[in-house]
Amino acid sequence: MLHGFQFRKSRFSNAECECVEIATNVPDVVAIRDSKIPNGPIIRVSSAPWDAFREALVTGTFKR
């Protein structure tokens, strides 16, 4: 378990809490976890790739 991350749920999460949570409070790191398993695995990525991923989703340029 990593300490120091402050996770938040997406504003798009549904009533069943089926969503991911992210933490962006640690410099240069974004942590991602399944909201249903708060003590489960955490994916950590650096901020730059996360920002590029988010931008691609928002602009519709994300390619599968």
CHARMM internal coordinates of N, CA and C (Angstrom, degrees):
IC EDIT
DIST 1 N 1 CA 1.4549
DIST 1 CA 1 C 1.5238
ANGL 1 N 1 CA 1 C 109.19
DIST 1 C 2 N 1.3013
ANGL 1 CA 1 C 2 N 115.51
DIHE 1 N 1 CA 1 C 2 N 135.09
DIST 2 N 2 CA 1.4615
ANGL 1 C 2 N 2 CA 120.73
DIHE 1 CA 1 C 2 N 2 CA 178.69
DIST 2 CA 2 C 1.5187
ANGL 2 N 2 CA 2 C 109.44
DIHE 1 C 2 N 2 CA 2 C -94.71
DIST 2 C 3 N 1.2840
ANGL 2 CA 2 C 3 N 115.42
DIHE 2 N 2 CA 2 C 3 N 134.98
DIST 3 N 3 CA 1.4555
ANGL 2 C 3 N 3 CA 119.94
DIHE 2 CA 2 C 3 N 3 CA 179.54
DIST 3 CA 3 C 1.5183
ANGL 3 N 3 CA 3 C 109.53
DIHE 2 C 3 N 3 CA 3 C -101.25
DIST 3 C 4 N 1.3005
ANGL 3 CA 3 C 4 N 116.06
DIHE 3 N 3 CA 3 C 4 N 149.65
DIST 4 N 4 CA 1.4535
ANGL 3 C 4 N 4 CA 120.70
DIHE 3 CA 3 C 4 N 4 CA 177.27
DIST 4 CA 4 C 1.5157
ANGL 4 N 4 CA 4 C 114.38
DIHE 3 C 4 N 4 CA 4 C 103.86
DIST 4 C 5 N 1.3260
ANGL 4 CA 4 C 5 N 117.88
DIHE 4 N 4 CA 4 C 5 N -20.25
DIST 5 N 5 CA 1.4610
ANGL 4 C 5 N 5 CA 119.38
DIHE 4 CA 4 C 5 N 5 CA 178.54
DIST 5 CA 5 C 1.5230
ANGL 5 N 5 CA 5 C 109.70
DIHE 4 C 5 N 5 CA 5 C -77.76
DIST 5 C 6 N 1.3151
ANGL 5 CA 5 C 6 N 116.27
DIHE 5 N 5 CA 5 C 6 N 134.92
DIST 6 N 6 CA 1.4687
ANGL 5 C 6 N 6 CA 122.29
DIHE 5 CA 5 C 6 N 6 CA 175.61
DIST 6 CA 6 C 1.5210
ANGL 6 N 6 CA 6 C 106.94
DIHE 5 C 6 N 6 CA 6 C -111.80
DIST 6 C 7 N 1.3237
ANGL 6 CA 6 C 7 N 115.68
DIHE 6 N 6 CA 6 C 7 N 100.32
DIST 7 N 7 CA 1.4576
ANGL 6 C 7 N 7 CA 121.40
DIHE 6 CA 6 C 7 N 7 CA -175.34
DIST 7 CA 7 C 1.5212
ANGL 7 N 7 CA 7 C 111.21
DIHE 6 C 7 N 7 CA 7 C -81.06
DIST 7 C 8 N 1.3334
ANGL 7 CA 7 C 8 N 114.24
DIHE 7 N 7 CA 7 C 8 N 148.23
DIST 8 N 8 CA 1.4611
ANGL 7 C 8 N 8 CA 120.64
DIHE 7 CA 7 C 8 N 8 CA 174.10
DIST 8 CA 8 C 1.5191
ANGL 8 N 8 CA 8 C 108.83
DIHE 7 C 8 N 8 CA 8 C -136.70
DIST 8 C 9 N 1.3208
ANGL 8 CA 8 C 9 N 115.36
DIHE 8 N 8 CA 8 C 9 N 149.15
DIST 9 N 9 CA 1.4605
ANGL 8 C 9 N 9 CA 120.98
DIHE 8 CA 8 C 9 N 9 CA 178.60
DIST 9 CA 9 C 1.5173
ANGL 9 N 9 CA 9 C 109.62
DIHE 8 C 9 N 9 CA 9 C -87.18
DIST 9 C 10 N 1.3015
ANGL 9 CA 9 C 10 N 114.39
DIHE 9 N 9 CA 9 C 10 N 153.58
DIST 10 N 10 CA 1.4491
ANGL 9 C 10 N 10 CA 120.73
DIHE 9 CA 9 C 10 N 10 CA 175.92
DIST 10 CA 10 C 1.5189
ANGL 10 N 10 CA 10 C 110.20
DIHE 9 C 10 N 10 CA 10 C -65.32
DIST 10 C 11 N 1.3076
ANGL 10 CA 10 C 11 N 116.43
DIHE 10 N 10 CA 10 C 11 N 146.58
DIST 11 N 11 CA 1.4670
ANGL 10 C 11 N 11 CA 119.37
DIHE 10 CA 10 C 11 N 11 CA 174.80
DIST 11 CA 11 C 1.5215
ANGL 11 N 11 CA 11 C 110.99
DIHE 10 C 11 N 11 CA 11 C -68.64
DIST 11 C 12 N 1.3413
ANGL 11 CA 11 C 12 N 116.65
DIHE 11 N 11 CA 11 C 12 N -11.38
DIST 12 N 12 CA 1.4572
ANGL 11 C 12 N 12 CA 121.58
DIHE 11 CA 11 C 12 N 12 CA 178.44
DIST 12 CA 12 C 1.5274
ANGL 12 N 12 CA 12 C 112.56
DIHE 11 C 12 N 12 CA 12 C -93.95
DIST 12 C 13 N 1.3315
ANGL 12 CA 12 C 13 N 118.26
DIHE 12 N 12 CA 12 C 13 N 4.75
DIST 13 N 13 CA 1.4616
ANGL 12 C 13 N 13 CA 120.07
DIHE 12 CA 12 C 13 N 13 CA -178.76
DIST 13 CA 13 C 1.5207
ANGL 13 N 13 CA 13 C 109.35
DIHE 12 C 13 N 13 CA 13 C -65.46
DIST 13 C 14 N 1.3238
ANGL 13 CA 13 C 14 N 115.38
DIHE 13 N 13 CA 13 C 14 N 150.12
DIST 14 N 14 CA 1.4617
ANGL 13 C 14 N 14 CA 119.17
DIHE 13 CA 13 C 14 N 14 CA -177.56
DIST 14 CA 14 C 1.5257
ANGL 14 N 14 CA 14 C 110.67
DIHE 13 C 14 N 14 CA 14 C -95.88
DIST 14 C 15 N 1.3232
ANGL 14 CA 14 C 15 N 116.23
DIHE 14 N 14 CA 14 C 15 N 177.88
DIST 15 N 15 CA 1.4644
ANGL 14 C 15 N 15 CA 121.83
DIHE 14 CA 14 C 15 N 15 CA -176.15
DIST 15 CA 15 C 1.5212
ANGL 15 N 15 CA 15 C 112.59
DIHE 14 C 15 N 15 CA 15 C -62.41
DIST 15 C 16 N 1.3299
ANGL 15 CA 15 C 16 N 117.41
DIHE 15 N 15 CA 15 C 16 N -26.82
DIST 16 N 16 CA 1.4595
ANGL 15 C 16 N 16 CA 120.85
DIHE 15 CA 15 C 16 N 16 CA 179.84
DIST 16 CA 16 C 1.5312
ANGL 16 N 16 CA 16 C 111.93
DIHE 15 C 16 N 16 CA 16 C -84.00
DIST 16 C 17 N 1.3093
ANGL 16 CA 16 C 17 N 116.89
DIHE 16 N 16 CA 16 C 17 N 2.59
DIST 17 N 17 CA 1.4716
ANGL 16 C 17 N 17 CA 123.03
DIHE 16 CA 16 C 17 N 17 CA -179.76
DIST 17 CA 17 C 1.5209
ANGL 17 N 17 CA 17 C 112.49
DIHE 16 C 17 N 17 CA 17 C 60.20
DIST 17 C 18 N 1.3104
ANGL 17 CA 17 C 18 N 116.84
DIHE 17 N 17 CA 17 C 18 N 35.94
DIST 18 N 18 CA 1.4577
ANGL 17 C 18 N 18 CA 121.11
DIHE 17 CA 17 C 18 N 18 CA 177.44
DIST 18 CA 18 C 1.5219
ANGL 18 N 18 CA 18 C 108.81
DIHE 17 C 18 N 18 CA 18 C -90.39
DIST 18 C 19 N 1.3031
ANGL 18 CA 18 C 19 N 114.55
DIHE 18 N 18 CA 18 C 19 N 85.77
DIST 19 N 19 CA 1.4516
ANGL 18 C 19 N 19 CA 118.87
DIHE 18 CA 18 C 19 N 19 CA -179.27
DIST 19 CA 19 C 1.5209
ANGL 19 N 19 CA 19 C 109.27
DIHE 18 C 19 N 19 CA 19 C -159.31
DIST 19 C 20 N 1.2851
ANGL 19 CA 19 C 20 N 114.56
DIHE 19 N 19 CA 19 C 20 N 177.41
DIST 20 N 20 CA 1.4590
ANGL 19 C 20 N 20 CA 120.09
DIHE 19 CA 19 C 20 N 20 CA 173.17
DIST 20 CA 20 C 1.5113
ANGL 20 N 20 CA 20 C 108.01
DIHE 19 C 20 N 20 CA 20 C -101.01
DIST 20 C 21 N 1.3116
ANGL 20 CA 20 C 21 N 114.81
DIHE 20 N 20 CA 20 C 21 N 159.16
DIST 21 N 21 CA 1.4552
ANGL 20 C 21 N 21 CA 121.33
DIHE 20 CA 20 C 21 N 21 CA 174.04
DIST 21 CA 21 C 1.5188
ANGL 21 N 21 CA 21 C 106.94
DIHE 20 C 21 N 21 CA 21 C -119.01
DIST 21 C 22 N 1.3198
ANGL 21 CA 21 C 22 N 115.69
DIHE 21 N 21 CA 21 C 22 N 147.07
DIST 22 N 22 CA 1.4601
ANGL 21 C 22 N 22 CA 119.22
DIHE 21 CA 21 C 22 N 22 CA 177.38
DIST 22 CA 22 C 1.5254
ANGL 22 N 22 CA 22 C 109.51
DIHE 21 C 22 N 22 CA 22 C -126.67
DIST 22 C 23 N 1.3073
ANGL 22 CA 22 C 23 N 113.95
DIHE 22 N 22 CA 22 C 23 N 154.75
DIST 23 N 23 CA 1.4587
ANGL 22 C 23 N 23 CA 121.41
DIHE 22 CA 22 C 23 N 23 CA 173.87
DIST 23 CA 23 C 1.5245
ANGL 23 N 23 CA 23 C 107.69
DIHE 22 C 23 N 23 CA 23 C -127.95
DIST 23 C 24 N 1.3036
ANGL 23 CA 23 C 24 N 115.47
DIHE 23 N 23 CA 23 C 24 N 127.73
DIST 24 N 24 CA 1.4607
ANGL 23 C 24 N 24 CA 120.37
DIHE 23 CA 23 C 24 N 24 CA -179.59
DIST 24 CA 24 C 1.5309
ANGL 24 N 24 CA 24 C 111.63
DIHE 23 C 24 N 24 CA 24 C -124.63
DIST 24 C 25 N 1.3179
ANGL 24 CA 24 C 25 N 116.09
DIHE 24 N 24 CA 24 C 25 N 16.23
DIST 25 N 25 CA 1.4635
ANGL 24 C 25 N 25 CA 119.93
DIHE 24 CA 24 C 25 N 25 CA -175.80
DIST 25 CA 25 C 1.5290
ANGL 25 N 25 CA 25 C 114.16
DIHE 24 C 25 N 25 CA 25 C -83.61
DIST 25 C 26 N 1.3173
ANGL 25 CA 25 C 26 N 118.65
DIHE 25 N 25 CA 25 C 26 N -9.48
DIST 26 N 26 CA 1.4630
ANGL 25 C 26 N 26 CA 121.84
DIHE 25 CA 25 C 26 N 26 CA 177.94
DIST 26 CA 26 C 1.5285
ANGL 26 N 26 CA 26 C 107.66
DIHE 25 C 26 N 26 CA 26 C -97.98
DIST 26 C 27 N 1.3234
ANGL 26 CA 26 C 27 N 118.30
DIHE 26 N 26 CA 26 C 27 N 127.31
DIST 27 N 27 CA 1.4653
ANGL 26 C 27 N 27 CA 120.68
DIHE 26 CA 26 C 27 N 27 CA -176.10
DIST 27 CA 27 C 1.5336
ANGL 27 N 27 CA 27 C 113.09
DIHE 26 C 27 N 27 CA 27 C -55.12
DIST 27 C 28 N 1.3286
ANGL 27 CA 27 C 28 N 115.31
DIHE 27 N 27 CA 27 C 28 N 134.18
DIST 28 N 28 CA 1.4703
ANGL 27 C 28 N 28 CA 124.35
DIHE 27 CA 27 C 28 N 28 CA 173.70
DIST 28 CA 28 C 1.5169
ANGL 28 N 28 CA 28 C 114.62
DIHE 27 C 28 N 28 CA 28 C 66.19
DIST 28 C 29 N 1.3374
ANGL 28 CA 28 C 29 N 118.80
DIHE 28 N 28 CA 28 C 29 N 11.59
DIST 29 N 29 CA 1.4716
ANGL 28 C 29 N 29 CA 121.87
DIHE 28 CA 28 C 29 N 29 CA -179.41
DIST 29 CA 29 C 1.5224
ANGL 29 N 29 CA 29 C 109.24
DIHE 28 C 29 N 29 CA 29 C -135.43
DIST 29 C 30 N 1.3290
ANGL 29 CA 29 C 30 N 115.92
DIHE 29 N 29 CA 29 C 30 N 138.30
DIST 30 N 30 CA 1.4587
ANGL 29 C 30 N 30 CA 121.95
DIHE 29 CA 29 C 30 N 30 CA 170.16
DIST 30 CA 30 C 1.5183
ANGL 30 N 30 CA 30 C 105.96
DIHE 29 C 30 N 30 CA 30 C -117.68
DIST 30 C 31 N 1.3267
ANGL 30 CA 30 C 31 N 116.21
DIHE 30 N 30 CA 30 C 31 N 128.95
DIST 31 N 31 CA 1.4608
ANGL 30 C 31 N 31 CA 121.61
DIHE 30 CA 30 C 31 N 31 CA 178.17
DIST 31 CA 31 C 1.5268
ANGL 31 N 31 CA 31 C 108.24
DIHE 30 C 31 N 31 CA 31 C -108.94
DIST 31 C 32 N 1.3290
ANGL 31 CA 31 C 32 N 116.33
DIHE 31 N 31 CA 31 C 32 N 138.67
DIST 32 N 32 CA 1.4554
ANGL 31 C 32 N 32 CA 122.27
DIHE 31 CA 31 C 32 N 32 CA -175.89
DIST 32 CA 32 C 1.5239
ANGL 32 N 32 CA 32 C 107.68
DIHE 31 C 32 N 32 CA 32 C -130.11
DIST 32 C 33 N 1.3367
ANGL 32 CA 32 C 33 N 116.51
DIHE 32 N 32 CA 32 C 33 N 135.89
DIST 33 N 33 CA 1.4671
ANGL 32 C 33 N 33 CA 120.26
DIHE 32 CA 32 C 33 N 33 CA 177.54
DIST 33 CA 33 C 1.5207
ANGL 33 N 33 CA 33 C 110.05
DIHE 32 C 33 N 33 CA 33 C -146.34
DIST 33 C 34 N 1.3161
ANGL 33 CA 33 C 34 N 115.36
DIHE 33 N 33 CA 33 C 34 N 162.96
DIST 34 N 34 CA 1.4615
ANGL 33 C 34 N 34 CA 123.05
DIHE 33 CA 33 C 34 N 34 CA 176.26
DIST 34 CA 34 C 1.5237
ANGL 34 N 34 CA 34 C 107.75
DIHE 33 C 34 N 34 CA 34 C -78.72
DIST 34 C 35 N 1.3202
ANGL 34 CA 34 C 35 N 117.47
DIHE 34 N 34 CA 34 C 35 N 125.86
DIST 35 N 35 CA 1.4639
ANGL 34 C 35 N 35 CA 120.65
DIHE 34 CA 34 C 35 N 35 CA -177.15
DIST 35 CA 35 C 1.5262
ANGL 35 N 35 CA 35 C 112.93
DIHE 34 C 35 N 35 CA 35 C -63.98
DIST 35 C 36 N 1.3247
ANGL 35 CA 35 C 36 N 116.89
DIHE 35 N 35 CA 35 C 36 N -23.63
DIST 36 N 36 CA 1.4663
ANGL 35 C 36 N 36 CA 120.11
DIHE 35 CA 35 C 36 N 36 CA -179.94
DIST 36 CA 36 C 1.5191
ANGL 36 N 36 CA 36 C 112.34
DIHE 35 C 36 N 36 CA 36 C -80.03
DIST 36 C 37 N 1.3252
ANGL 36 CA 36 C 37 N 117.53
DIHE 36 N 36 CA 36 C 37 N -14.87
DIST 37 N 37 CA 1.4689
ANGL 36 C 37 N 37 CA 121.88
DIHE 36 CA 36 C 37 N 37 CA -177.83
DIST 37 CA 37 C 1.5390
ANGL 37 N 37 CA 37 C 108.03
DIHE 36 C 37 N 37 CA 37 C -130.45
DIST 37 C 38 N 1.3249
ANGL 37 CA 37 C 38 N 117.74
DIHE 37 N 37 CA 37 C 38 N 70.78
DIST 38 N 38 CA 1.4647
ANGL 37 C 38 N 38 CA 119.84
DIHE 37 CA 37 C 38 N 38 CA -174.27
DIST 38 CA 38 C 1.5281
ANGL 38 N 38 CA 38 C 114.61
DIHE 37 C 38 N 38 CA 38 C -63.11
DIST 38 C 39 N 1.3031
ANGL 38 CA 38 C 39 N 118.05
DIHE 38 N 38 CA 38 C 39 N -22.72
DIST 39 N 39 CA 1.4638
ANGL 38 C 39 N 39 CA 120.30
DIHE 38 CA 38 C 39 N 39 CA 177.29
DIST 39 CA 39 C 1.5257
ANGL 39 N 39 CA 39 C 112.06
DIHE 38 C 39 N 39 CA 39 C -100.83
DIST 39 C 40 N 1.3228
ANGL 39 CA 39 C 40 N 116.09
DIHE 39 N 39 CA 39 C 40 N 11.23
DIST 40 N 40 CA 1.4600
ANGL 39 C 40 N 40 CA 121.27
DIHE 39 CA 39 C 40 N 40 CA -179.17
DIST 40 CA 40 C 1.5189
ANGL 40 N 40 CA 40 C 111.77
DIHE 39 C 40 N 40 CA 40 C -84.89
DIST 40 C 41 N 1.3192
ANGL 40 CA 40 C 41 N 115.69
DIHE 40 N 40 CA 40 C 41 N -162.66
DIST 41 N 41 CA 1.4663
ANGL 40 C 41 N 41 CA 120.73
DIHE 40 CA 40 C 41 N 41 CA -177.46
DIST 41 CA 41 C 1.5233
ANGL 41 N 41 CA 41 C 112.51
DIHE 40 C 41 N 41 CA 41 C -64.33
DIST 41 C 42 N 1.3003
ANGL 41 CA 41 C 42 N 114.68
DIHE 41 N 41 CA 41 C 42 N 151.70
DIST 42 N 42 CA 1.4623
ANGL 41 C 42 N 42 CA 122.96
DIHE 41 CA 41 C 42 N 42 CA 177.99
DIST 42 CA 42 C 1.5228
ANGL 42 N 42 CA 42 C 107.90
DIHE 41 C 42 N 42 CA 42 C -124.26
DIST 42 C 43 N 1.3150
ANGL 42 CA 42 C 43 N 115.52
DIHE 42 N 42 CA 42 C 43 N 133.44
DIST 43 N 43 CA 1.4625
ANGL 42 C 43 N 43 CA 121.14
DIHE 42 CA 42 C 43 N 43 CA 173.58
DIST 43 CA 43 C 1.5205
ANGL 43 N 43 CA 43 C 106.79
DIHE 42 C 43 N 43 CA 43 C -96.98
DIST 43 C 44 N 1.3063
ANGL 43 CA 43 C 44 N 115.81
DIHE 43 N 43 CA 43 C 44 N 129.89
DIST 44 N 44 CA 1.4674
ANGL 43 C 44 N 44 CA 120.45
DIHE 43 CA 43 C 44 N 44 CA 177.46
DIST 44 CA 44 C 1.5210
ANGL 44 N 44 CA 44 C 108.95
DIHE 43 C 44 N 44 CA 44 C -116.10
DIST 44 C 45 N 1.3200
ANGL 44 CA 44 C 45 N 115.67
DIHE 44 N 44 CA 44 C 45 N 132.17
DIST 45 N 45 CA 1.4636
ANGL 44 C 45 N 45 CA 121.48
DIHE 44 CA 44 C 45 N 45 CA 175.88
DIST 45 CA 45 C 1.5258
ANGL 45 N 45 CA 45 C 108.05
DIHE 44 C 45 N 45 CA 45 C -133.38
DIST 45 C 46 N 1.3187
ANGL 45 CA 45 C 46 N 115.82
DIHE 45 N 45 CA 45 C 46 N 156.57
DIST 46 N 46 CA 1.4584
ANGL 45 C 46 N 46 CA 117.90
DIHE 45 CA 45 C 46 N 46 CA 176.57
DIST 46 CA 46 C 1.5283
ANGL 46 N 46 CA 46 C 108.53
DIHE 45 C 46 N 46 CA 46 C -75.58
DIST 46 C 47 N 1.3071
ANGL 46 CA 46 C 47 N 115.48
DIHE 46 N 46 CA 46 C 47 N 159.92
DIST 47 N 47 CA 1.4606
ANGL 46 C 47 N 47 CA 121.34
DIHE 46 CA 46 C 47 N 47 CA -172.72
DIST 47 CA 47 C 1.5258
ANGL 47 N 47 CA 47 C 113.79
DIHE 46 C 47 N 47 CA 47 C -63.49
DIST 47 C 48 N 1.3201
ANGL 47 CA 47 C 48 N 118.50
DIHE 47 N 47 CA 47 C 48 N -38.81
DIST 48 N 48 CA 1.4692
ANGL 47 C 48 N 48 CA 120.80
DIHE 47 CA 47 C 48 N 48 CA -176.16
DIST 48 CA 48 C 1.5310
ANGL 48 N 48 CA 48 C 112.80
DIHE 47 C 48 N 48 CA 48 C -61.45
DIST 48 C 49 N 1.3413
ANGL 48 CA 48 C 49 N 119.84
DIHE 48 N 48 CA 48 C 49 N -49.64
DIST 49 N 49 CA 1.4623
ANGL 48 C 49 N 49 CA 118.57
DIHE 48 CA 48 C 49 N 49 CA 177.52
DIST 49 CA 49 C 1.5340
ANGL 49 N 49 CA 49 C 112.41
DIHE 48 C 49 N 49 CA 49 C -63.80
DIST 49 C 50 N 1.3153
ANGL 49 CA 49 C 50 N 117.19
DIHE 49 N 49 CA 49 C 50 N -36.14
DIST 50 N 50 CA 1.4659
ANGL 49 C 50 N 50 CA 120.38
DIHE 49 CA 49 C 50 N 50 CA 178.15
DIST 50 CA 50 C 1.5263
ANGL 50 N 50 CA 50 C 109.95
DIHE 49 C 50 N 50 CA 50 C -62.74
DIST 50 C 51 N 1.3263
ANGL 50 CA 50 C 51 N 116.99
DIHE 50 N 50 CA 50 C 51 N -44.79
DIST 51 N 51 CA 1.4592
ANGL 50 C 51 N 51 CA 120.39
DIHE 50 CA 50 C 51 N 51 CA 178.86
DIST 51 CA 51 C 1.5242
ANGL 51 N 51 CA 51 C 111.29
DIHE 50 C 51 N 51 CA 51 C -61.64
DIST 51 C 52 N 1.3285
ANGL 51 CA 51 C 52 N 117.25
DIHE 51 N 51 CA 51 C 52 N -40.20
DIST 52 N 52 CA 1.4715
ANGL 51 C 52 N 52 CA 121.08
DIHE 51 CA 51 C 52 N 52 CA 178.11
DIST 52 CA 52 C 1.5279
ANGL 52 N 52 CA 52 C 110.87
DIHE 51 C 52 N 52 CA 52 C -65.59
DIST 52 C 53 N 1.3186
ANGL 52 CA 52 C 53 N 117.27
DIHE 52 N 52 CA 52 C 53 N -40.35
DIST 53 N 53 CA 1.4691
ANGL 52 C 53 N 53 CA 122.34
DIHE 52 CA 52 C 53 N 53 CA 177.67
DIST 53 CA 53 C 1.5296
ANGL 53 N 53 CA 53 C 110.18
DIHE 52 C 53 N 53 CA 53 C -61.64
DIST 53 C 54 N 1.3145
ANGL 53 CA 53 C 54 N 116.46
DIHE 53 N 53 CA 53 C 54 N -49.13
DIST 54 N 54 CA 1.4631
ANGL 53 C 54 N 54 CA 120.52
DIHE 53 CA 53 C 54 N 54 CA -179.97
DIST 54 CA 54 C 1.5285
ANGL 54 N 54 CA 54 C 111.22
DIHE 53 C 54 N 54 CA 54 C -61.14
DIST 54 C 55 N 1.3181
ANGL 54 CA 54 C 55 N 116.60
DIHE 54 N 54 CA 54 C 55 N -43.47
DIST 55 N 55 CA 1.4581
ANGL 54 C 55 N 55 CA 120.75
DIHE 54 CA 54 C 55 N 55 CA 179.83
DIST 55 CA 55 C 1.5304
ANGL 55 N 55 CA 55 C 111.13
DIHE 54 C 55 N 55 CA 55 C -61.59
DIST 55 C 56 N 1.3253
ANGL 55 CA 55 C 56 N 116.47
DIHE 55 N 55 CA 55 C 56 N -40.94
DIST 56 N 56 CA 1.4700
ANGL 55 C 56 N 56 CA 120.33
DIHE 55 CA 55 C 56 N 56 CA 178.70
DIST 56 CA 56 C 1.5293
ANGL 56 N 56 CA 56 C 111.02
DIHE 55 C 56 N 56 CA 56 C -65.08
DIST 56 C 57 N 1.3259
ANGL 56 CA 56 C 57 N 117.46
DIHE 56 N 56 CA 56 C 57 N -37.33
DIST 57 N 57 CA 1.4648
ANGL 56 C 57 N 57 CA 120.09
DIHE 56 CA 56 C 57 N 57 CA 177.46
DIST 57 CA 57 C 1.5235
ANGL 57 N 57 CA 57 C 111.17
DIHE 56 C 57 N 57 CA 57 C -67.03
DIST 57 C 58 N 1.3114
ANGL 57 CA 57 C 58 N 115.98
DIHE 57 N 57 CA 57 C 58 N -44.03
DIST 58 N 58 CA 1.4695
ANGL 57 C 58 N 58 CA 120.83
DIHE 57 CA 57 C 58 N 58 CA -177.92
DIST 58 CA 58 C 1.5211
ANGL 58 N 58 CA 58 C 111.65
DIHE 57 C 58 N 58 CA 58 C -66.49
DIST 58 C 59 N 1.3109
ANGL 58 CA 58 C 59 N 117.17
DIHE 58 N 58 CA 58 C 59 N -40.57
DIST 59 N 59 CA 1.4610
ANGL 58 C 59 N 59 CA 120.35
DIHE 58 CA 58 C 59 N 59 CA -176.87
DIST 59 CA 59 C 1.5274
ANGL 59 N 59 CA 59 C 113.65
DIHE 58 C 59 N 59 CA 59 C -86.47
DIST 59 C 60 N 1.3364
ANGL 59 CA 59 C 60 N 116.20
DIHE 59 N 59 CA 59 C 60 N -8.50
DIST 60 N 60 CA 1.4577
ANGL 59 C 60 N 60 CA 119.75
DIHE 59 CA 59 C 60 N 60 CA -179.62
DIST 60 CA 60 C 1.5179
ANGL 60 N 60 CA 60 C 113.86
DIHE 59 C 60 N 60 CA 60 C 78.77
DIST 60 C 61 N 1.3161
ANGL 60 CA 60 C 61 N 117.37
DIHE 60 N 60 CA 60 C 61 N 17.90
DIST 61 N 61 CA 1.4605
ANGL 60 C 61 N 61 CA 120.77
DIHE 60 CA 60 C 61 N 61 CA -179.52
DIST 61 CA 61 C 1.5358
ANGL 61 N 61 CA 61 C 113.18
DIHE 60 C 61 N 61 CA 61 C -99.75
DIST 61 C 62 N 1.3343
ANGL 61 CA 61 C 62 N 116.16
DIHE 61 N 61 CA 61 C 62 N 5.73
DIST 62 N 62 CA 1.4708
ANGL 61 C 62 N 62 CA 119.99
DIHE 61 CA 61 C 62 N 62 CA 178.75
DIST 62 CA 62 C 1.5230
ANGL 62 N 62 CA 62 C 109.29
DIHE 61 C 62 N 62 CA 62 C -66.33
DIST 62 C 63 N 1.3098
ANGL 62 CA 62 C 63 N 116.30
DIHE 62 N 62 CA 62 C 63 N 127.78
DIST 63 N 63 CA 1.4621
ANGL 62 C 63 N 63 CA 120.86
DIHE 62 CA 62 C 63 N 63 CA 179.62
DIST 63 CA 63 C 1.5128
ANGL 63 N 63 CA 63 C 109.56
DIHE 62 C 63 N 63 CA 63 C -109.82
DIST 63 C 64 N 1.3158
ANGL 63 CA 63 C 64 N 116.14
DIHE 63 N 63 CA 63 C 64 N 134.19
DIST 64 N 64 CA 1.4673
ANGL 63 C 64 N 64 CA 121.03
DIHE 63 CA 63 C 64 N 64 CA 179.10
DIST 64 CA 64 C 1.4848
ANGL 64 N 64 CA 64 C 111.06
DIHE 63 C 64 N 64 CA 64 C -79.90
END
COOR INIT
IC SEED 1 N 1 CA 1 C
IC BUILD
